[in-house]
């Protein structure tokens, strides 16, 4: 394999070469072994929904034109897409529901968790119509939980209360007109699975409308719900300064990596790592060092300043450093191969959730009731593991970058208020109107082994900021941009003159002694809801629909079903959403046409597919200019 084509992160080729020398197979090797990948699957033309199959359609018209049951290419592609989006929504809704159950434990007097942000508690309550005056935190929490549980128990045609409370009126009315308003989130996921079984829906348009509905389930019963409740429990993020990349690992410390998505676990690991540092010193370590992978890394970065180790595609290589004493995981984006690789080192891999068990890993059950006991046990396991580390196998790359993160909507508004306390959004709007900020783009999503690691994220964003586009980011995209140094205020030098002036003015007003970074880290994948909140706030300020704003979203290297569900929610919000990897829909020209063209007329947003970052940047900028012209900007 050509190491130059592996990653733009200089630490990755070095660690990949170390893995090769030590006889370790990684995701990059397994991808090569899969080539050539199935063309029917890549275009969405393979159906395994019943045991008569698998069936496949010949895209060139020389072979089968329908599956055994008679399903056409349009039906198979639309059905497969709906199932993927339903699965992505299920992942985020399940995440949010776990946090909701902890909210209930706090009401019951949990000693492990508490309310850290009373202002956010009251804000959520007010949005839901829950009265807060003369009530205790526990009383407010109980009423909020009751409203949310009612959504999950809803057996009526009424739409979700959480969606209605947090949606722009114009969007809500459009979704109602299209018949895509979700009811009970669990019912919608169940119904989508039923609708896509053999012998059910054969109308691709109806299937795509259901896909939009599942995108809204993800956006409001997954993303928005999880972010709001996590802010209540753990606090709303404010700016922090830390570092990113595998160079954050420390040779003389007990190194623990938290990996996964839900901060219920990672926040507790942070807490007990700090409490048990003296135990680490007693065995010869200088202390305990934490680092994060994937979205749980983003969560503890935003609130605790814990450095980022790396993102999805390099998770195996973190263990290959030989310096990781323990990696603890919860849910989502966890490669089963981690256990096999950890077995080559002293590293202990610990699973914690009943729905994520990996042969070869150690399992420590983690619940709200056992959170403190389990976390102590896991940290002590890391301390024991440190004593077995083989120094001859340790290689920690030098690469790391400064990161300024923690840009929740509240933090952004607070920073802007230093320019205009009476009307904080006005400076942002004024600079967009003046053209100093051409527009705003959100880059989100994963890494995909089909794309040079981090390359698309980095090159796209450099092109955007050079053209005065402000970038906000979440998820593994945030990791990529952090590692590249684009969250260091010094990176403002790469921005266009207008954007750089705005970043400098805000940074100076906030006594930072320099500019803000040109890329604002807004959190984990569920925190895409923060981006949605910012979009809604700006749209409301201008008295326009979100679809009219000079904005776009991009998933440059997405790979997970969750990314498809997030993208569907963004399109439903009226946002053009770029995909840097071709989705499995090209086998149906009709479905492709609906998603990339017709959807814009129907709902205001659409998918835009472009596999070259420079062409993608040009297309996004052209879209932003079109939106500006329509607003007479």
C-alpha positions as CSV (number, residue, x, y, z in Angstrom):
1,X,0.0,0.0,0.0
2,X,1.2,3.5,-0.9
3,X,1.6,5.1,2.5
4,X,1.2,8.6,1.0
5,X,-2.4,7.7,0.1
6,X,-3.2,6.5,3.5
7,X,-4.0,9.8,5.4
8,X,-3.2,13.5,5.6
9,X,-2.5,12.9,9.3
10,X,1.3,12.3,9.4
11,X,1.0,10.0,12.4
12,X,-1.1,7.4,10.6
13,X,1.4,6.1,8.0
14,X,4.0,5.7,10.8
15,X,1.6,3.7,12.9
16,X,0.3,1.7,10.0
17,X,3.9,0.7,9.1
18,X,4.5,-0.3,12.8
19,X,1.3,-2.5,12.6
20,X,2.7,-4.1,9.4
21,X,6.0,-4.9,11.0
22,X,4.2,-6.4,14.0
23,X,2.0,-8.6,11.8
24,X,-1.2,-6.7,12.7
25,X,-4.1,-6.4,10.2
26,X,-6.0,-3.1,10.2
27,X,-9.1,-1.6,8.5
28,X,-6.9,-0.4,5.6
29,X,-5.8,-4.0,4.9
30,X,-9.3,-5.4,5.2
31,X,-10.5,-2.8,2.7
32,X,-7.9,-3.9,0.2
33,X,-9.0,-7.6,0.7
34,X,-12.6,-6.7,-0.1
35,X,-11.8,-5.3,-3.5
36,X,-13.5,-5.3,-5.9
37,X,-16.6,-4.5,-3.9
38,X,-20.0,-5.7,-5.1
39,X,-21.4,-3.4,-7.8
40,X,-25.0,-4.4,-7.1
41,X,-24.5,-3.4,-3.5
42,X,-22.7,-0.1,-4.3
43,X,-25.6,1.0,-6.5
44,X,-28.3,-0.2,-4.0
45,X,-29.6,-2.9,-6.4
46,X,-29.2,-5.8,-4.1
47,X,-32.2,-7.0,-2.0
48,X,-32.0,-9.5,0.9
49,X,-35.4,-8.7,2.5
50,X,-36.8,-12.2,2.1
51,X,-35.3,-15.7,1.8
52,X,-36.3,-16.1,-1.8
53,X,-33.3,-13.9,-2.6
54,X,-30.8,-12.3,-2.6
55,X,-32.0,-10.6,-5.7
56,X,-30.2,-8.0,-7.9
57,X,-31.2,-5.8,-10.8
58,X,-29.0,-5.5,-13.8
59,X,-28.3,-1.7,-14.2
60,X,-27.4,-2.2,-17.8
61,X,-30.7,-3.7,-18.8
62,X,-29.3,-7.0,-20.1
63,X,-30.3,-9.1,-17.0
64,X,-33.1,-9.2,-14.4
65,X,-35.3,-6.0,-14.3
66,X,-37.1,-7.1,-11.2
67,X,-36.6,-9.2,-8.1
68,X,-38.4,-12.5,-7.6
69,X,-41.3,-10.8,-6.0
70,X,-41.5,-8.2,-8.8
71,X,-39.8,-5.3,-6.9
72,X,-38.1,-3.0,-9.4
73,X,-34.9,-1.1,-9.1
74,X,-36.8,2.0,-7.9
75,X,-38.5,0.0,-5.1
76,X,-35.3,-1.9,-4.0
77,X,-33.2,1.3,-3.9
78,X,-35.8,3.3,-2.0
79,X,-36.6,0.5,0.4
80,X,-32.9,0.0,1.2
81,X,-32.4,3.7,1.8
82,X,-35.4,3.8,4.1
83,X,-34.0,0.9,6.2
84,X,-30.6,2.5,6.5
85,X,-32.1,5.8,7.6
86,X,-34.4,4.0,10.1
87,X,-31.4,2.2,11.5
88,X,-29.5,5.5,11.9
89,X,-32.4,7.1,13.6
90,X,-32.8,4.1,15.9
91,X,-29.1,4.5,17.0
92,X,-29.6,8.2,18.0
93,X,-33.1,7.7,19.5
94,X,-31.7,4.8,21.7
95,X,-28.8,7.1,22.7
96,X,-31.3,9.8,23.7
97,X,-33.5,7.3,25.6
98,X,-30.6,6.2,27.7
99,X,-30.0,9.8,28.8
100,X,-33.8,10.2,29.4
101,X,-33.7,7.3,31.8
102,X,-30.9,8.9,33.7
103,X,-33.0,12.0,34.0
104,X,-35.6,10.0,35.7
105,X,-33.0,8.5,38.1
106,X,-32.0,12.1,39.1
107,X,-35.7,12.7,40.0
108,X,-35.5,9.6,42.1
109,X,-32.4,10.9,43.9
110,X,-29.5,9.4,42.0
111,X,-26.1,10.0,43.7
112,X,-24.2,9.4,40.4
113,X,-25.7,12.2,38.3
114,X,-27.2,15.6,38.9
115,X,-28.4,18.8,37.2
116,X,-25.3,20.9,36.2
117,X,-27.2,23.5,34.1
118,X,-30.3,24.9,35.6
119,X,-30.6,27.5,32.9
120,X,-30.8,24.9,30.2
121,X,-33.3,23.0,32.4
122,X,-35.6,26.0,32.5
123,X,-35.1,26.7,28.7
124,X,-36.1,23.1,27.8
125,X,-39.0,23.3,30.2
126,X,-40.2,26.6,28.7
127,X,-40.0,25.3,25.2
128,X,-42.2,22.4,26.2
129,X,-44.7,24.6,28.1
130,X,-43.7,23.3,31.5
131,X,-44.1,25.9,34.2
132,X,-40.9,26.5,36.3
133,X,-41.8,29.2,38.8
134,X,-41.7,28.1,42.5
135,X,-40.7,24.5,41.5
136,X,-37.6,22.5,42.5
137,X,-35.2,21.2,39.9
138,X,-36.6,17.7,40.5
139,X,-40.2,18.8,40.0
140,X,-39.3,20.4,36.7
141,X,-37.3,17.4,35.6
142,X,-40.2,15.1,36.4
143,X,-42.6,17.1,34.3
144,X,-40.1,17.3,31.4
145,X,-39.6,13.6,31.5
146,X,-43.4,13.0,31.5
147,X,-43.7,15.1,28.3
148,X,-41.0,13.1,26.6
149,X,-42.2,9.8,27.8
150,X,-45.6,10.7,26.4
151,X,-44.0,11.1,23.0
152,X,-42.6,7.6,23.2
153,X,-46.0,6.2,24.3
154,X,-48.1,8.2,21.8
155,X,-50.7,6.1,20.1
156,X,-52.6,9.0,18.5
157,X,-52.0,10.7,15.1
158,X,-50.6,13.8,16.9
159,X,-47.0,14.7,16.1
160,X,-44.2,14.5,18.7
161,X,-44.4,17.3,21.3
162,X,-40.6,17.7,21.3
163,X,-40.6,18.3,17.6
164,X,-43.4,20.7,17.6
165,X,-41.8,22.7,20.5
166,X,-38.5,23.0,18.7
167,X,-39.4,23.5,15.0
168,X,-39.8,26.6,13.0
169,X,-43.4,27.2,12.3
170,X,-42.9,27.3,8.5
171,X,-41.1,24.0,8.5
172,X,-43.7,22.4,10.8
173,X,-46.5,23.4,8.5
174,X,-44.7,22.1,5.4
175,X,-44.0,18.8,7.1
176,X,-47.6,18.6,8.1
177,X,-48.7,19.3,4.5
178,X,-46.4,16.6,3.2
179,X,-47.6,14.1,5.8
180,X,-44.2,13.4,7.2
181,X,-44.6,14.6,10.8
182,X,-43.5,11.8,13.1
183,X,-45.7,10.5,15.9
184,X,-44.2,8.1,18.5
185,X,-40.5,7.7,17.5
186,X,-40.4,4.0,18.2
187,X,-43.6,3.5,16.2
188,X,-42.1,5.2,13.2
189,X,-39.0,3.0,13.3
190,X,-41.1,-0.1,13.7
191,X,-43.5,1.0,10.9
192,X,-40.5,1.7,8.6
193,X,-39.2,-1.9,9.1
194,X,-42.7,-3.2,8.4
195,X,-43.2,-1.0,5.3
196,X,-40.0,-2.3,3.8
197,X,-40.6,-6.0,4.2
198,X,-41.4,-8.2,1.3
199,X,-44.9,-7.7,-0.1
200,X,-45.3,-4.2,1.3
201,X,-44.8,-0.7,-0.1
202,X,-43.9,-0.6,-3.8
203,X,-44.1,3.2,-4.4
204,X,-40.6,4.8,-4.3
205,X,-42.1,8.3,-3.8
206,X,-44.0,7.1,-0.7
207,X,-40.9,5.3,0.6
208,X,-38.9,8.5,0.2
209,X,-41.5,10.5,2.1
210,X,-41.3,7.9,4.9
211,X,-37.5,8.4,4.8
212,X,-38.0,12.1,5.4
213,X,-40.2,11.3,8.4
214,X,-37.4,9.1,9.8
215,X,-35.0,11.9,9.3
216,X,-37.2,14.1,11.5
217,X,-37.4,11.3,14.1
218,X,-33.6,11.4,14.1
219,X,-33.4,15.1,14.3
220,X,-35.8,15.7,17.2
221,X,-36.1,12.4,19.1
222,X,-32.4,11.6,18.7
223,X,-30.1,14.6,18.1
224,X,-32.1,17.4,19.7
225,X,-33.4,15.4,22.6
226,X,-30.0,13.9,23.5
227,X,-28.1,17.2,23.3
228,X,-30.6,19.1,25.4
229,X,-30.7,16.4,28.2
230,X,-27.0,16.0,28.2
231,X,-26.5,19.7,28.6
232,X,-28.9,19.6,31.6
233,X,-27.0,16.8,33.3
234,X,-23.4,17.6,32.4
235,X,-23.5,21.3,31.6
236,X,-23.7,23.3,28.4
237,X,-20.2,23.6,26.8
238,X,-18.2,26.8,26.9
239,X,-14.9,27.4,25.2
240,X,-12.0,25.2,26.3
241,X,-8.4,24.9,25.1
242,X,-6.8,21.5,24.7
243,X,-4.9,19.4,22.1
244,X,-5.7,16.8,19.4
245,X,-4.0,13.8,17.8
246,X,-2.2,10.7,19.0
247,X,0.7,12.8,20.3
248,X,-1.6,13.6,23.3
249,X,-0.7,10.1,24.7
250,X,1.9,10.3,27.5
251,X,4.7,7.8,28.0
252,X,4.9,8.0,31.8
253,X,1.2,8.1,32.5
254,X,-1.6,5.6,32.7
255,X,-3.3,6.2,29.3
256,X,-7.0,5.6,29.1
257,X,-9.0,6.1,25.9
258,X,-12.8,6.6,26.0
259,X,-14.4,5.6,22.8
260,X,-18.1,5.6,21.7
261,X,-20.8,8.1,21.9
262,X,-22.8,8.5,25.1
263,X,-21.2,10.7,27.8
264,X,-23.0,8.9,30.7
265,X,-19.9,6.6,30.7
266,X,-17.1,8.9,29.6
267,X,-18.0,11.7,32.1
268,X,-17.8,9.2,34.9
269,X,-14.4,7.9,33.7
270,X,-13.1,11.4,33.7
271,X,-14.4,12.0,37.2
272,X,-12.8,8.8,38.6
273,X,-9.6,9.2,36.7
274,X,-9.0,12.4,38.5
275,X,-10.0,11.0,41.9
276,X,-7.7,7.9,41.6
277,X,-4.6,9.7,40.3
278,X,-2.7,9.0,43.6
279,X,-3.2,5.2,43.0
280,X,-1.6,5.6,39.6
281,X,1.4,7.4,41.2
282,X,1.8,4.6,43.7
283,X,2.6,2.2,40.9
284,X,5.2,4.5,39.3
285,X,3.1,6.5,36.8
286,X,3.1,10.3,36.9
287,X,-0.7,10.3,36.8
288,X,-3.6,9.3,34.6
289,X,-4.0,10.7,31.1
290,X,-7.3,10.6,29.3
291,X,-8.0,11.0,25.6
292,X,-11.1,10.5,23.4
293,X,-12.0,8.8,20.2
294,X,-15.1,9.5,18.1
295,X,-18.1,11.3,19.6
296,X,-17.6,10.5,23.3
297,X,-14.2,12.1,22.8
298,X,-16.0,15.2,21.5
299,X,-18.3,15.2,24.5
300,X,-15.6,15.2,27.1
301,X,-13.5,17.6,25.1
302,X,-16.4,20.2,25.0
303,X,-17.1,19.9,28.7
304,X,-13.9,18.7,30.4
305,X,-11.1,19.8,28.0
306,X,-10.0,16.1,27.5
307,X,-7.8,16.0,24.4
308,X,-8.9,14.2,21.3
309,X,-6.8,11.1,20.3
310,X,-8.1,10.4,16.9
311,X,-11.3,9.6,14.9
312,X,-13.1,6.5,13.6
313,X,-10.7,5.2,10.9
314,X,-7.6,5.3,13.1
315,X,-9.1,3.8,16.3
316,X,-7.0,0.5,15.8
317,X,-3.8,2.5,15.4
318,X,-4.3,4.1,18.8
319,X,-3.7,0.7,20.3
320,X,-0.8,0.1,17.9
321,X,1.1,2.9,19.8
322,X,1.5,0.4,22.6
323,X,0.9,3.2,25.0
324,X,-2.8,2.7,25.6
325,X,-3.3,0.9,28.9
326,X,-7.1,0.6,28.6
327,X,-9.7,1.5,26.0
328,X,-13.3,1.6,27.3
329,X,-16.2,1.7,24.9
330,X,-19.9,2.1,25.1
331,X,-21.9,2.2,21.8
332,X,-21.6,2.9,18.1
333,X,-18.6,3.0,15.6
334,X,-16.6,0.5,17.6
335,X,-14.6,-1.9,15.4
336,X,-14.9,-5.6,16.5
337,X,-11.2,-5.9,15.5
338,X,-10.1,-3.9,18.5
339,X,-10.1,-6.9,20.8
340,X,-7.8,-8.9,18.4
341,X,-5.4,-5.9,18.2
342,X,-5.4,-5.2,21.9
343,X,-4.4,-8.9,22.5
344,X,-1.1,-8.1,20.7
345,X,-0.3,-5.6,23.4
346,X,-0.9,-5.1,27.1
347,X,-4.0,-3.0,26.3
348,X,-7.3,-4.0,28.0
349,X,-10.4,-3.4,26.0
350,X,-13.5,-3.0,28.1
351,X,-17.1,-3.1,26.9
352,X,-19.8,-1.7,29.1
353,X,-23.2,-2.0,27.4
354,X,-25.4,-5.0,27.1
355,X,-25.9,-4.4,23.3
356,X,-22.1,-4.1,22.6
357,X,-20.1,-7.2,23.6
358,X,-17.0,-8.2,21.7
359,X,-15.3,-11.7,22.1
360,X,-11.9,-11.1,23.6
361,X,-12.9,-7.9,25.5
362,X,-13.6,-7.7,29.2
363,X,-17.1,-6.7,30.1
364,X,-17.9,-4.4,33.0
365,X,-21.7,-3.7,33.2
366,X,-22.4,0.0,33.4
367,X,-25.8,1.4,34.4
368,X,-26.9,4.6,36.2
369,X,-27.1,2.6,39.4
370,X,-23.6,1.2,39.1
371,X,-21.9,4.2,37.4
372,X,-19.5,5.0,40.2
373,X,-18.6,1.5,41.1
374,X,-18.1,0.4,37.5
375,X,-16.0,3.5,36.7
376,X,-13.7,3.0,39.7
377,X,-13.3,-0.6,38.6
378,X,-12.4,0.4,35.0
379,X,-9.9,3.0,36.1
380,X,-8.2,0.6,38.5
381,X,-8.0,-2.0,35.6
382,X,-6.1,0.6,33.6
383,X,-3.7,1.2,36.5
384,X,-3.1,-2.6,36.7
385,X,-2.5,-2.7,33.0
386,X,0.1,0.1,33.0
387,X,2.3,-2.1,35.1
388,X,2.4,-4.7,32.3
389,X,3.3,-2.2,29.5
390,X,6.2,-3.2,27.3
391,X,8.4,-0.1,26.7
392,X,9.9,-1.8,23.6
393,X,6.5,-1.8,21.9
394,X,5.7,1.8,22.6
395,X,5.8,4.4,19.9
396,X,3.9,7.7,20.5
397,X,3.8,10.0,17.4
398,X,4.8,13.6,18.0
399,X,2.0,15.0,16.0
400,X,-0.6,17.1,17.9
401,X,-2.3,20.4,17.5
402,X,-3.8,23.1,19.7
403,X,-7.6,23.1,19.9
404,X,-10.1,25.7,20.9
405,X,-13.5,24.1,21.2
406,X,-16.7,24.3,23.2
407,X,-18.8,26.4,20.8
408,X,-22.3,25.6,21.9
409,X,-25.0,28.0,20.6
410,X,-25.0,29.6,24.0
411,X,-21.2,30.1,23.9
412,X,-21.4,31.6,20.4
413,X,-24.2,34.0,21.4
414,X,-22.2,34.9,24.5
415,X,-19.1,35.7,22.4
416,X,-21.2,37.8,20.0
417,X,-22.8,39.7,22.9
418,X,-19.4,41.3,23.7
419,X,-19.8,43.1,20.4
420,X,-23.5,43.9,20.9
421,X,-25.0,43.1,24.3
422,X,-28.5,44.2,23.4
423,X,-28.7,42.3,20.1
424,X,-26.0,39.5,20.0
425,X,-27.0,38.1,16.7
426,X,-26.8,41.4,14.9
427,X,-23.0,41.4,14.4
428,X,-23.2,38.0,12.8
429,X,-26.1,39.0,10.5
430,X,-24.4,42.3,9.7
431,X,-21.2,40.6,8.6
432,X,-23.2,38.1,6.5
433,X,-25.1,41.0,4.8
434,X,-21.8,42.9,4.2
435,X,-20.2,39.8,2.6
436,X,-17.4,39.5,5.2
437,X,-18.9,36.1,5.9
438,X,-20.1,34.7,2.6
439,X,-22.1,32.0,4.3
440,X,-21.9,29.2,6.8
441,X,-21.2,25.5,6.2
442,X,-21.4,22.6,8.6
443,X,-19.1,19.7,8.0
444,X,-20.1,16.5,9.8
445,X,-19.8,12.8,9.8
446,X,-17.3,10.0,9.7
447,X,-14.2,8.7,7.9
448,X,-14.6,6.3,5.1
449,X,-11.8,3.9,4.1
450,X,-12.7,4.6,0.4
451,X,-11.4,8.1,0.9
452,X,-7.8,9.1,2.0
453,X,-8.2,9.5,5.7
454,X,-9.2,13.1,6.7
455,X,-8.2,14.4,3.2
456,X,-11.7,15.4,2.1
457,X,-12.6,17.1,5.4
458,X,-9.4,19.1,5.4
459,X,-9.2,20.2,1.7
460,X,-12.9,21.1,1.5
461,X,-12.7,23.2,4.6
462,X,-9.5,25.0,3.6
463,X,-11.2,26.0,0.3
464,X,-14.3,27.2,2.1
465,X,-12.6,29.4,4.7
466,X,-10.3,30.8,2.1
467,X,-13.4,32.0,0.4
468,X,-14.8,33.7,3.6
469,X,-17.1,30.8,4.5
470,X,-17.4,30.2,8.2
471,X,-17.2,26.5,9.1
472,X,-18.9,24.8,12.1
473,X,-18.2,21.2,12.7
474,X,-19.1,18.1,14.7
475,X,-18.3,14.4,14.9
476,X,-15.3,12.8,13.2
477,X,-15.1,15.7,10.9
478,X,-14.3,17.8,13.9
479,X,-11.5,15.4,14.8
480,X,-10.0,15.7,11.3
481,X,-10.0,19.5,11.4
482,X,-8.7,19.7,14.9
483,X,-5.7,17.4,14.1
484,X,-5.0,19.6,11.1
485,X,-4.7,22.7,13.3
486,X,-7.8,24.4,11.9
487,X,-9.2,24.9,15.5
488,X,-6.1,26.8,16.5
489,X,-6.6,30.6,16.3
490,X,-3.5,30.8,14.2
491,X,-5.4,29.1,11.4
492,X,-7.3,32.3,11.0
493,X,-4.4,33.2,8.7
494,X,-5.8,30.8,6.2
495,X,-9.2,32.5,6.1
496,X,-10.2,35.1,3.6
497,X,-9.7,38.8,4.5
498,X,-13.4,39.4,5.4
499,X,-13.8,36.3,7.6
500,X,-10.4,36.9,9.2
501,X,-11.5,40.4,10.2
502,X,-14.7,39.1,11.8
503,X,-12.9,36.4,13.7
504,X,-10.3,38.9,15.0
505,X,-13.0,41.4,16.0
506,X,-14.9,38.7,18.1
507,X,-11.7,37.3,19.6
508,X,-10.5,40.8,20.6
509,X,-13.8,41.7,22.1
510,X,-13.6,38.6,24.2
511,X,-10.1,39.4,25.5
512,X,-8.6,36.4,23.7
513,X,-5.6,38.5,22.4
514,X,-6.3,37.3,18.9
515,X,-8.9,35.8,16.6
516,X,-11.3,32.9,17.0
517,X,-10.3,29.8,15.0
518,X,-11.9,29.7,11.5
519,X,-13.6,26.4,12.3
520,X,-15.9,26.2,15.3
521,X,-16.1,22.9,17.1
522,X,-19.8,22.4,18.1
523,X,-19.6,18.9,19.5
524,X,-20.5,15.3,18.8
525,X,-22.8,13.8,16.1
526,X,-25.9,14.3,18.2
527,X,-24.8,17.9,18.6
528,X,-25.7,18.6,15.0
529,X,-28.9,19.7,16.7
530,X,-26.8,22.7,18.0
531,X,-26.2,23.6,14.3
532,X,-29.9,23.2,13.7
533,X,-30.7,25.6,16.7
534,X,-28.3,28.2,15.3
535,X,-29.9,27.9,11.8
536,X,-33.3,28.4,13.3
537,X,-32.2,31.4,15.4
538,X,-30.7,33.1,12.4
539,X,-33.8,32.3,10.2
540,X,-36.1,33.6,12.9
541,X,-34.0,36.8,13.3
542,X,-34.3,37.5,9.5
543,X,-37.9,36.3,9.4
544,X,-37.2,33.8,6.6
545,X,-37.2,30.0,6.3
546,X,-34.1,28.1,7.0
547,X,-34.1,27.0,3.3
548,X,-33.5,30.6,2.3
549,X,-30.3,31.1,4.2
550,X,-26.8,31.1,2.6
551,X,-25.8,27.9,4.3
552,X,-25.0,24.3,3.4
553,X,-24.0,21.0,5.1
554,X,-21.4,18.5,4.1
555,X,-20.6,14.9,5.1
556,X,-17.3,14.6,3.2
557,X,-16.3,11.0,4.3
558,X,-19.5,9.6,5.8
559,X,-19.9,5.8,6.2
560,X,-22.5,5.1,8.9
561,X,-26.3,4.8,8.6
562,X,-26.5,7.5,11.3
563,X,-24.9,10.0,8.8
564,X,-27.6,9.2,6.2
565,X,-30.3,9.9,8.9
566,X,-28.7,13.1,9.9
567,X,-28.4,14.2,6.3
568,X,-32.1,13.4,5.7
569,X,-33.0,15.6,8.7
570,X,-30.8,18.4,7.3
571,X,-32.5,18.1,3.9
572,X,-35.9,18.2,5.6
573,X,-34.8,21.4,7.4
574,X,-34.3,22.9,3.9
575,X,-30.5,22.6,3.8
576,X,-28.5,21.5,0.8
577,X,-26.4,18.6,2.0
578,X,-23.2,17.5,0.3
579,X,-22.1,13.9,0.3
580,X,-18.4,13.2,-0.6
581,X,-19.0,9.4,-1.0
582,X,-21.6,8.2,-3.5
583,X,-24.6,6.9,-1.7
584,X,-26.0,3.4,-2.7
585,X,-28.9,4.9,-4.8
586,X,-27.5,5.2,-8.3
587,X,-29.2,2.0,-9.4
588,X,-32.4,3.9,-9.5
589,X,-32.3,7.1,-11.7
590,X,-35.8,8.0,-10.3
591,X,-34.7,7.9,-6.7
592,X,-31.5,9.7,-7.6
593,X,-33.5,12.4,-9.3
594,X,-35.8,12.8,-6.3
595,X,-33.0,13.1,-3.8
596,X,-30.7,15.4,-5.8
597,X,-33.2,17.6,-7.6
598,X,-36.9,17.2,-7.0
599,X,-36.5,17.4,-3.2
600,X,-35.4,21.0,-3.5
601,X,-38.7,22.0,-5.0
602,X,-40.6,19.9,-2.5
603,X,-38.9,20.7,0.7
604,X,-36.2,23.3,0.0
605,X,-33.2,21.0,0.6
606,X,-31.5,18.4,-1.4
607,X,-28.5,16.1,-1.6
608,X,-25.5,17.2,-3.6
609,X,-23.0,14.4,-4.5
610,X,-19.4,15.4,-5.4
611,X,-16.4,13.2,-4.8
612,X,-13.7,15.9,-5.4
613,X,-13.2,18.3,-2.5
614,X,-12.3,21.3,-4.7
615,X,-15.3,20.8,-7.0
616,X,-17.4,20.3,-3.9
617,X,-16.2,23.6,-2.4
618,X,-17.0,25.3,-5.7
619,X,-20.5,23.8,-5.8
620,X,-21.2,24.8,-2.2
621,X,-20.0,28.3,-2.7
622,X,-22.1,28.7,-5.9
623,X,-25.1,27.5,-3.9
624,X,-24.4,30.0,-1.1
625,X,-24.1,32.8,-3.7
626,X,-27.4,31.8,-5.2
627,X,-29.1,32.0,-1.8
628,X,-27.4,35.4,-1.2
629,X,-28.7,36.7,-4.5
630,X,-32.3,35.6,-3.7
631,X,-32.0,37.5,-0.4
632,X,-30.6,40.6,-2.3
633,X,-27.3,40.3,-0.4
